[in-house]
Amino acid sequence: MRRTLPILCTLLCIAADSQLTHIDANQTLEQLPEGAPREQLAKAAQALGDWSIDFAGVPIDGARLQRWADCPENEPLLRFVREDTGRAIDLDDFVFFLDDVLVAGQADRRGQAFTVTSGRARSAGLLVHPDDVFKDKPRQYGVRSKTLSVDAPQPPDSYPPAIDGDPPSPGWSARFQNPQDRPEM
């Protein structure tokens, strides 16, 4: 029992310190029209404008979405999007995500910094997950979780380093940091 109490307090402190910002995640289109993905992307491009979303390290803004919408008809749209971003985007789920971003923008969150890390995007079904490929269990956006965190992760050095015996926490990334310079890597 003595060991459990400090662990519980540590986890509660970490949870209290991290002010996660979420958007609602669902598979209903409220801002974008039903129909072909190119039309949906064009509408999203117009609505998003110069507001930029950090999606798995790739900035997504209206100009990029318009470039996708203008993809030639003889080009596969999915391949064009994946080559443009360098990410294995699930385009159907990504459209639902864009719709939810636009809904959040209507709720006075337009212009805020939205960051979706690649791990969050993969878990949410926005990027192809290994379960999609190897276990034939596709992840679908807005099905497993009704929210998606869109806050920027805290840098490892902002957490106190973990000590031996600590439970899994962000402190471990502070204790064992990855080198930043090319020679150190």
Secondary structure, DSSP 4 states (H G I P E B T S, - for coil): -TTHHHHHHHHHHHHHH----EEE--S--SSSPSS-HHHHHHHHHHHHTT--EEETTEEE-HHHHHHHHT--TTS-HHHHHHHHHTS-B-HHHHHHHHHHHHHHIIIIITTS-EEE-HHHHHHHTSB--HHHHHSS----TTTS-SEEE-SPPPPGGGSPPP-TTPPSSTHHHHHSPPP-STTT-
